[in-house]
């Protein structure tokens, strides 16, 4: 049996395409709405929640927090974060013989990054003044956080294990905190990035849910068969 959908759990084959699409599109709509609020309604001026959060960040800055924040900045941005990390993850997924999962992750990553750049150009929000790093144009939404959220949600779907979801959530939160700590983004920028990244991953998951589940089942069967053959030889 090589057809992933035929190997999928009946629940995965019958899964409603409505709720994931609705929830994903809702996250994307909320991202756009948040952008309208912080950029259009506020005329580009930082919201009170942004200024209060940034004030607390600046007050508590120290080398202890700056070093890990700079590490997260390098890990989630530039060619390393946008190209090297995603390609490494895709390679690992391919090695697990999960081509549908690899394609899903690739498309989600590309669309998430493209969505970020589109919204940056549309809203053109100015970045905070007290920045500790050099960043490109546009503060809303955070590309680092969107990338982290996309990766976290995609991997939690591809490898549905509690520790994968927990690690992804922790990584995304740390990335969110590091972006505001470095002054590269307002708090609402990072929330927008989170909503965008998660929304893209969920919307794209809906139409391939059965295929991903079937691939996972086939991979489990192959592992079991190899284990049996190993035991038989021994």
RODREN-986450 format. One record per atom (N, C-alpha, C): x, y, z; residue in one letter. Coordinates in steps of 0.1 Angstrom, whole numbers, plus 5000, padded with zeros to 4 digits. Atoms other than C-alpha are relative to their C-alpha. Layout:
REM RODREN-986450
X, Y, Z, A .
...
REM end
This chain:
REM RODREN-986450
5009, 4988, 5000, X .
5000, 5000, 5000, X .
5009, 5012, 5000, X .
4991, 4988, 5001, X .
5017, 5032, 4988, X .
4992, 5013, 5000, X .
5008, 4988, 5000, X .
4988, 5056, 4987, X .
4998, 5005, 5014, X .
5001, 4996, 4986, X .
4991, 5077, 5019, X .
4986, 5002, 5005, X .
5014, 4998, 4995, X .
4954, 5085, 5020, X .
4993, 4987, 5003, X .
5005, 5013, 4997, X .
4945, 5048, 5019, X .
5005, 4995, 5013, X .
4994, 5005, 4987, X .
4968, 5042, 5049, X .
4996, 5009, 5011, X .
5003, 4990, 4990, X .
4954, 5072, 5068, X .
4989, 4994, 5009, X .
5010, 5004, 4991, X .
4933, 5067, 5099, X .
4986, 5005, 4995, X .
5014, 4996, 5005, X .
4895, 5069, 5091, X .
4997, 5014, 5004, X .
5003, 4987, 4995, X .
4892, 5099, 5113, X .
5007, 5011, 4992, X .
4993, 4990, 5008, X .
4919, 5117, 5092, X .
4994, 5001, 4987, X .
5006, 4999, 5013, X .
4902, 5108, 5060, X .
4986, 5007, 5000, X .
5013, 4993, 4999, X .
4869, 5121, 5073, X .
5001, 5014, 5006, X .
4999, 4987, 4993, X .
4883, 5152, 5089, X .
4994, 5011, 4993, X .
5007, 4988, 5006, X .
4863, 5183, 5083, X .
5010, 5010, 4996, X .
4991, 4989, 5005, X .
4880, 5208, 5061, X .
4996, 5013, 5005, X .
5005, 4987, 4996, X .
4860, 5235, 5077, X .
5007, 5006, 5011, X .
4995, 4994, 4988, X .
4873, 5240, 5111, X .
5015, 5004, 4999, X .
4987, 4995, 5001, X .
4910, 5241, 5103, X .
5002, 5012, 4991, X .
5000, 4989, 5010, X .
4904, 5264, 5073, X .
4995, 5013, 5007, X .
5006, 4988, 4994, X .
4882, 5287, 5093, X .
5009, 5005, 5011, X .
4991, 4995, 4989, X .
4906, 5288, 5123, X .
5012, 5007, 4994, X .
4988, 4994, 5006, X .
4936, 5294, 5100, X .
4997, 5013, 4993, X .
5004, 4987, 5006, X .
4918, 5321, 5080, X .
4997, 5011, 5010, X .
5003, 4990, 4989, X .
4906, 5337, 5112, X .
5013, 5006, 5005, X .
4987, 4995, 4995, X .
4943, 5339, 5124, X .
5006, 5010, 4990, X .
4994, 4991, 5010, X .
4953, 5355, 5091, X .
4992, 5013, 5000, X .
5009, 4988, 4999, X .
4923, 5379, 5093, X .
5004, 5009, 5012, X .
4996, 4992, 4987, X .
4933, 5389, 5129, X .
5013, 5007, 4998, X .
4987, 4993, 5002, X .
4968, 5396, 5117, X .
4998, 5013, 4992, X .
5003, 4988, 5008, X .
4955, 5420, 5090, X .
4993, 5010, 5009, X .
5007, 4991, 4992, X .
4931, 5435, 5115, X .
5009, 5007, 5010, X .
4991, 4994, 4990, X .
4958, 5440, 5141, X .
5009, 5011, 4993, X .
4992, 4990, 5008, X .
4979, 5457, 5114, X .
4993, 5013, 4998, X .
5008, 4988, 5002, X .
4951, 5481, 5106, X .
4998, 5008, 5013, X .
5001, 4993, 4987, X .
4947, 5489, 5143, X .
5012, 5008, 5003, X .
4988, 4994, 4995, X .
4983, 5496, 5151, X .
5006, 5010, 4990, X .
4994, 4992, 5010, X .
4992, 5513, 5118, X .
4990, 5011, 4995, X .
5009, 4990, 5006, X .
4961, 5530, 5104, X .
4993, 5008, 5011, X .
5007, 4993, 4990, X .
4940, 5538, 5134, X .
5009, 5008, 5010, X .
4990, 4993, 4991, X .
4970, 5547, 5156, X .
5009, 5009, 4992, X .
4991, 4991, 5008, X .
4986, 5566, 5127, X .
5015, 4997, 5001, X .
4987, 5004, 4999, X .
5017, 5546, 5131, X .
5007, 5002, 5013, X .
4995, 4997, 4987, X .
5022, 5557, 5167, X .
4998, 4987, 5008, X .
5000, 5012, 4992, X .
5030, 5529, 5191, X .
4988, 5000, 5010, X .
5011, 5001, 4990, X .
5000, 5516, 5212, X .
5006, 5001, 5014, X .
4996, 4999, 4986, X .
5001, 5520, 5250, X .
5006, 4987, 5004, X .
4994, 5013, 4996, X .
5007, 5482, 5254, X .
5014, 4999, 4995, X .
4987, 5001, 5006, X .
5037, 5485, 5231, X .
5010, 5009, 5007, X .
4990, 4991, 4993, X .
5053, 5515, 5249, X .
5002, 4995, 5014, X .
4998, 5005, 4986, X .
5047, 5500, 5283, X .
5009, 4988, 5000, X .
4992, 5012, 5001, X .
5062, 5467, 5273, X .
5015, 5003, 4996, X .
4986, 4996, 5004, X .
5092, 5483, 5256, X .
5007, 5007, 5012, X .
4994, 4993, 4988, X .
5097, 5505, 5287, X .
5006, 4990, 5010, X .
4995, 5010, 4991, X .
5100, 5474, 5309, X .
5012, 4993, 4994, X .
4989, 5006, 5006, X .
5123, 5458, 5284, X .
5013, 5008, 5002, X .
4988, 4992, 4999, X .
5147, 5487, 5283, X .
5005, 5001, 5014, X .
4996, 4998, 4986, X .
5147, 5491, 5321, X .
5007, 4987, 5005, X .
4994, 5013, 4995, X .
5157, 5454, 5325, X .
5011, 4994, 4991, X .
4990, 5005, 5009, X .
5183, 5451, 5298, X .
5013, 4997, 5007, X .
4988, 5003, 4994, X .
5215, 5434, 5307, X .
5007, 4990, 4991, X .
4993, 5009, 5008, X .
5243, 5413, 5291, X .
4995, 4985, 5001, X .
5005, 5013, 4998, X .
5227, 5382, 5306, X .
4989, 4996, 4990, X .
5011, 5003, 5009, X .
5196, 5385, 5284, X .
5004, 5004, 4985, X .
4996, 4996, 5013, X .
5214, 5402, 5255, X .
5006, 4989, 4991, X .
4993, 5010, 5007, X .
5236, 5373, 5245, X .
4990, 4990, 4994, X .
5010, 5010, 5006, X .
5207, 5347, 5241, X .
4991, 5007, 4990, X .
5009, 4994, 5010, X .
5186, 5373, 5223, X .
5007, 5002, 4987, X .
4992, 4998, 5012, X .
5214, 5380, 5198, X .
5001, 4986, 4993, X .
4999, 5014, 5006, X .
5217, 5342, 5193, X .
4987, 4997, 4993, X .
5013, 5002, 5006, X .
5179, 5340, 5186, X .
4999, 5008, 4987, X .
5000, 4991, 5011, X .
5183, 5369, 5162, X .
5007, 4994, 4988, X .
4993, 5007, 5010, X .
5209, 5350, 5142, X .
4993, 4987, 4995, X .
5006, 5013, 5003, X .
5191, 5317, 5144, X .
4987, 5001, 4992, X .
5012, 4999, 5007, X .
5158, 5330, 5131, X .
4999, 5009, 4988, X .
5000, 4990, 5011, X .
5168, 5356, 5105, X .
5012, 4998, 4991, X .
4990, 5000, 5010, X .
5191, 5362, 5076, X .
4999, 4987, 4992, X .
5000, 5012, 5008, X .
5201, 5334, 5052, X .
5000, 4987, 5008, X .
5000, 5012, 4991, X .
5206, 5310, 5081, X .
4986, 4996, 5004, X .
5014, 5003, 4995, X .
5171, 5313, 5095, X .
4990, 4998, 4989, X .
5010, 5000, 5011, X .
5153, 5318, 5062, X .
5003, 4988, 4990, X .
4997, 5010, 5010, X .
5172, 5292, 5041, X .
5006, 4988, 5006, X .
4993, 5011, 4995, X .
5196, 5270, 5060, X .
4991, 4991, 5009, X .
5008, 5007, 4990, X .
5173, 5260, 5089, X .
4988, 4993, 4993, X .
5011, 5007, 5007, X .
5142, 5253, 5067, X .
5005, 4988, 4991, X .
4995, 5011, 5009, X .
5163, 5232, 5042, X .
5005, 4989, 5008, X .
4995, 5011, 4991, X .
5179, 5212, 5071, X .
4988, 4992, 5005, X .
5012, 5007, 4995, X .
5144, 5204, 5085, X .
4994, 4992, 4988, X .
5006, 5007, 5011, X .
5131, 5195, 5050, X .
5008, 4987, 4997, X .
4991, 5011, 5003, X .
5161, 5172, 5045, X .
4997, 4989, 5010, X .
5003, 5010, 4990, X .
5154, 5154, 5078, X .
4987, 4994, 4997, X .
5014, 5006, 5002, X .
5117, 5150, 5069, X .
5001, 4990, 4988, X .
4998, 5009, 5012, X .
5128, 5135, 5035, X .
5006, 4987, 5004, X .
4993, 5012, 4996, X .
5151, 5111, 5052, X .
4991, 4991, 5007, X .
5010, 5008, 4994, X .
5121, 5099, 5072, X .
4990, 4995, 4989, X .
5009, 5004, 5012, X .
5105, 5092, 5037, X .
4986, 5005, 5002, X .
5012, 4993, 4999, X .
5078, 5118, 5042, X .
4999, 5011, 4990, X .
5000, 4990, 5011, X .
5076, 5136, 5008, X .
4989, 5010, 5001, X .
5011, 4990, 4999, X .
5042, 5151, 5014, X .
5002, 5009, 5012, X .
4997, 4991, 4988, X .
5052, 5164, 5048, X .
5011, 5010, 4996, X .
4989, 4991, 5004, X .
5084, 5179, 5033, X .
4994, 5011, 4991, X .
5006, 4990, 5009, X .
5064, 5196, 5006, X .
4991, 5010, 5007, X .
5009, 4991, 4992, X .
5038, 5209, 5031, X .
5009, 5010, 5008, X .
4992, 4990, 4992, X .
5066, 5224, 5053, X .
5006, 5010, 4991, X .
4994, 4991, 5009, X .
5083, 5239, 5023, X .
4990, 5011, 4995, X .
5009, 4990, 5005, X .
5052, 5256, 5009, X .
4995, 5009, 5012, X .
5004, 4992, 4989, X .
5041, 5268, 5044, X .
5011, 5010, 5004, X .
4989, 4991, 4997, X .
5076, 5283, 5050, X .
5001, 5012, 4990, X .
4999, 4990, 5010, X .
5076, 5301, 5017, X .
4989, 5010, 5001, X .
5011, 4991, 4999, X .
5041, 5315, 5020, X .
5000, 5009, 5012, X .
5000, 4992, 4987, X .
5046, 5326, 5056, X .
5010, 5012, 4998, X .
4990, 4990, 5002, X .
5078, 5345, 5046, X .
4995, 5010, 4990, X .
5006, 4991, 5010, X .
5060, 5360, 5016, X .
4989, 5009, 5006, X .
5010, 4993, 4993, X .
5031, 5370, 5037, X .
5005, 5011, 5009, X .
4993, 4990, 4992, X .
5054, 5388, 5061, X .
5004, 5012, 4992, X .
4994, 4989, 5008, X .
5071, 5408, 5034, X .
4988, 5008, 4994, X .
5011, 4993, 5006, X .
5037, 5417, 5018, X .
4994, 5010, 5011, X .
5006, 4992, 4990, X .
5023, 5430, 5051, X .
5009, 5011, 5004, X .
4990, 4990, 4996, X .
5055, 5449, 5059, X .
4999, 5012, 4990, X .
5001, 4989, 5010, X .
5051, 5468, 5026, X .
4987, 5007, 5001, X .
5013, 4995, 5000, X .
5014, 5473, 5030, X .
4999, 5010, 5012, X .
5002, 4992, 4988, X .
5016, 5487, 5066, X .
5011, 5010, 5002, X .
4988, 4991, 4999, X .
5051, 5502, 5066, X .
5002, 5006, 5014, X .
4999, 4995, 4986, X .
5052, 5505, 5104, X .
5014, 5002, 5003, X .
4986, 4997, 4996, X .
5083, 5521, 5118, X .
5004, 4992, 5012, X .
4995, 5008, 4989, X .
5104, 5501, 5141, X .
5003, 5008, 5012, X .
4997, 4992, 4988, X .
5112, 5511, 5177, X .
5014, 5007, 4998, X .
4987, 4993, 5002, X .
5141, 5536, 5181, X .
5011, 4994, 5008, X .
4989, 5006, 4991, X .
5160, 5517, 5209, X .
5003, 4986, 4995, X .
4997, 5013, 5006, X .
5171, 5489, 5186, X .
5015, 4996, 5003, X .
4986, 5005, 4997, X .
5202, 5468, 5195, X .
5005, 4992, 4988, X .
4995, 5007, 5012, X .
5204, 5452, 5160, X .
4995, 5008, 4988, X .
5004, 4994, 5012, X .
5201, 5463, 5124, X .
4990, 4992, 4993, X .
5010, 5007, 5007, X .
5169, 5453, 5106, X .
4995, 5007, 4988, X .
5005, 4994, 5013, X .
5152, 5458, 5073, X .
4987, 5008, 5002, X .
5011, 4992, 4999, X .
5122, 5479, 5065, X .
4988, 4993, 5005, X .
5013, 5005, 4996, X .
5089, 5474, 5082, X .
5000, 4992, 5013, X .
5000, 5006, 4987, X .
5082, 5465, 5118, X .
4989, 4989, 5002, X .
5011, 5009, 4998, X .
5048, 5447, 5114, X .
4998, 4992, 4987, X .
4999, 5008, 4988, X .
5046, 5418, 5115, X .
5015, 4995, 5001, X .
4987, 5005, 4998, X .
5077, 5401, 5129, X .
5003, 4988, 4992, X .
4996, 5011, 5008, X .
5093, 5378, 5104, X .
5006, 4988, 5008, X .
4994, 5010, 4991, X .
5113, 5360, 5130, X .
4990, 4991, 5007, X .
5011, 5007, 4993, X .
5082, 5351, 5150, X .
4991, 4992, 4991, X .
5008, 5007, 5009, X .
5062, 5342, 5120, X .
5006, 4987, 4995, X .
4992, 5012, 5004, X .
5089, 5318, 5108, X .
5000, 4990, 5011, X .
5000, 5009, 4989, X .
5091, 5303, 5143, X .
4987, 4993, 5002, X .
5014, 5005, 4998, X .
5053, 5299, 5146, X .
4997, 4990, 4989, X .
5003, 5009, 5011, X .
5051, 5283, 5111, X .
5007, 4987, 5003, X .
4992, 5011, 4997, X .
5079, 5259, 5120, X .
4994, 4991, 5011, X .
5005, 5007, 4988, X .
5064, 5250, 5154, X .
4987, 4993, 4996, X .
5013, 5006, 5004, X .
5029, 5243, 5140, X .
5001, 4989, 4990, X .
4998, 5010, 5010, X .
5041, 5224, 5110, X .
5006, 4987, 5006, X .
4993, 5012, 4994, X .
5064, 5201, 5130, X .
4991, 4993, 5010, X .
5009, 5007, 4991, X .
5037, 5195, 5156, X .
4989, 4992, 4992, X .
5009, 5007, 5008, X .
5014, 5184, 5128, X .
5007, 4988, 4993, X .
4993, 5011, 5007, X .
5040, 5163, 5110, X .
5004, 4989, 5010, X .
4996, 5009, 4990, X .
5053, 5147, 5142, X .
4992, 5003, 5013, X .
5010, 4997, 4989, X .
5023, 5147, 5166, X .
5005, 4994, 5014, X .
4995, 5004, 4987, X .
5042, 5143, 5199, X .
4999, 5012, 5009, X .
5002, 4989, 4990, X .
5037, 5163, 5231, X .
5013, 5008, 5000, X .
4987, 4993, 4999, X .
5074, 5171, 5233, X .
5003, 5009, 4988, X .
4998, 4992, 5012, X .
5075, 5184, 5197, X .
4992, 5013, 5001, X .
5008, 4989, 4998, X .
5046, 5207, 5204, X .
5005, 5010, 5011, X .
4994, 4992, 4989, X .
5061, 5219, 5237, X .
5012, 5007, 4996, X .
4987, 4994, 5004, X .
5095, 5225, 5222, X .
4997, 5012, 4990, X .
5003, 4990, 5010, X .
5079, 5244, 5193, X .
4994, 5013, 5006, X .
5006, 4989, 4993, X .
5058, 5266, 5216, X .
5010, 5008, 5008, X .
4989, 4994, 4992, X .
5088, 5273, 5238, X .
5009, 5008, 4991, X .
4992, 4994, 5009, X .
5109, 5282, 5208, X .
4994, 5013, 4995, X .
5008, 4988, 5005, X .
5082, 5306, 5195, X .
5000, 5011, 5010, X .
5001, 4990, 4989, X .
5078, 5323, 5228, X .
5013, 5007, 5003, X .
4987, 4994, 4998, X .
5115, 5328, 5233, X .
5004, 5009, 4988, X .
4997, 4991, 5011, X .
5118, 5342, 5198, X .
4992, 5013, 5001, X .
5009, 4988, 4997, X .
5089, 5366, 5206, X .
5007, 5009, 5010, X .
4994, 4992, 4990, X .
5106, 5378, 5237, X .
5014, 5006, 4996, X .
4987, 4995, 5005, X .
5140, 5381, 5220, X .
4999, 5012, 4991, X .
5002, 4990, 5009, X .
5126, 5403, 5193, X .
4997, 5014, 5006, X .
5003, 4988, 4993, X .
5111, 5428, 5217, X .
5012, 5004, 5009, X .
4989, 4997, 4991, X .
5141, 5426, 5240, X .
5011, 5008, 4992, X .
4990, 4993, 5009, X .
5164, 5437, 5211, X .
4995, 5013, 4994, X .
5006, 4988, 5005, X .
5140, 5465, 5203, X .
4997, 5000, 4985, X .
5002, 5001, 5015, X .
5136, 5452, 5167, X .
4985, 5000, 4997, X .
5014, 5001, 5003, X .
5098, 5449, 5171, X .
4992, 5005, 5013, X .
5010, 4998, 4989, X .
5069, 5462, 5192, X .
4993, 4987, 5003, X .
5006, 5013, 4996, X .
5050, 5436, 5211, X .
4989, 4996, 4990, X .
5011, 5004, 5009, X .
5020, 5438, 5187, X .
5006, 4995, 4987, X .
4994, 5006, 5012, X .
5044, 5431, 5158, X .
5002, 4985, 5002, X .
4997, 5014, 4997, X .
5054, 5398, 5174, X .
4987, 4992, 5000, X .
5013, 5007, 4999, X .
5017, 5389, 5181, X .
4995, 4998, 4985, X .
5004, 5001, 5014, X .
5010, 5396, 5144, X .
5007, 4989, 4993, X .
4992, 5010, 5006, X .
5038, 5374, 5133, X .
4996, 4986, 5005, X .
5005, 5013, 4995, X .
5026, 5346, 5155, X .
4987, 4995, 4994, X .
5013, 5004, 5007, X .
4991, 5347, 5141, X .
5002, 4997, 4986, X .
4998, 5002, 5014, X .
5003, 5349, 5106, X .
5007, 4986, 4998, X .
4993, 5012, 5002, X .
5028, 5320, 5109, X .
4991, 4988, 5003, X .
5009, 5011, 4996, X .
5003, 5297, 5127, X .
4989, 4999, 4990, X .
5011, 5000, 5009, X .
4975, 5307, 5104, X .
5003, 4993, 4986, X .
4996, 5006, 5013, X .
4994, 5298, 5072, X .
5002, 4985, 5002, X .
4997, 5014, 4998, X .
5005, 5264, 5087, X .
4986, 4992, 5001, X .
5013, 5007, 4998, X .
4969, 5255, 5096, X .
4992, 5000, 4987, X .
5007, 5000, 5012, X .
4953, 5266, 5064, X .
5005, 4990, 4990, X .
4994, 5009, 5010, X .
4977, 5246, 5043, X .
4999, 4985, 5005, X .
5001, 5014, 4995, X .
4974, 5215, 5066, X .
4987, 4994, 4996, X .
5014, 5006, 5002, X .
4936, 5211, 5060, X .
4999, 4991, 4987, X .
5002, 5008, 5012, X .
4937, 5198, 5024, X .
5009, 4988, 4999, X .
4991, 5011, 5001, X .
4966, 5174, 5030, X .
5001, 4992, 5013, X .
5001, 5007, 4987, X .
4956, 5161, 5065, X .
5001, 4985, 4998, X .
5000, 5015, 5001, X .
4949, 5126, 5053, X .
5013, 4995, 4994, X .
4988, 5004, 5006, X .
4980, 5124, 5032, X .
5011, 5000, 5010, X .
4990, 5000, 4990, X .
5002, 5134, 5061, X .
4998, 4989, 5010, X .
5003, 5011, 4990, X .
4985, 5110, 5085, X .
5003, 4986, 4994, X .
4997, 5012, 5007, X .
4988, 5082, 5059, X .
5015, 4998, 4999, X .
4986, 5001, 5001, X .
5025, 5089, 5054, X .
5006, 4996, 5014, X .
4996, 5004, 4986, X .
5030, 5087, 5092, X .
4997, 4986, 5003, X .
5004, 5014, 4998, X .
5012, 5054, 5093, X .
5009, 4990, 4992, X .
4991, 5008, 5008, X .
5033, 5040, 5065, X .
5014, 4999, 5005, X .
4987, 5000, 4994, X .
5065, 5051, 5081, X .
5001, 4992, 5012, X .
5000, 5008, 4988, X .
5055, 5035, 5113, X .
5000, 4985, 4997, X .
5000, 5014, 5004, X .
5048, 5002, 5095, X .
5013, 4996, 4995, X .
4986, 5004, 5005, X .
5082, 5003, 5078, X .
5009, 4998, 5012, X .
4991, 5002, 4988, X .
5099, 5008, 5112, X .
4997, 4987, 5007, X .
5003, 5013, 4994, X .
5080, 4979, 5126, X .
5005, 4988, 4993, X .
4996, 5011, 5008, X .
5088, 4957, 5097, X .
5015, 4998, 5001, X .
4986, 5001, 4998, X .
5125, 4965, 5100, X .
5004, 4994, 5013, X .
4998, 5005, 4987, X .
5124, 4958, 5137, X .
4998, 4985, 5000, X .
5003, 5014, 5001, X .
5108, 4924, 5130, X .
5011, 4992, 4993, X .
4990, 5007, 5008, X .
5134, 4915, 5104, X .
5013, 4999, 5008, X .
4988, 5000, 4992, X .
5162, 4925, 5128, X .
4999, 4990, 5011, X .
5002, 5010, 4990, X .
5147, 4903, 5155, X .
5001, 4986, 4995, X .
5000, 5014, 5006, X .
5143, 4874, 5131, X .
5014, 4996, 4997, X .
4986, 5003, 5003, X .
5180, 4876, 5121, X .
5008, 4997, 5012, X .
4993, 5002, 4988, X .
5191, 4877, 5156, X .
4994, 4987, 5008, X .
REM end
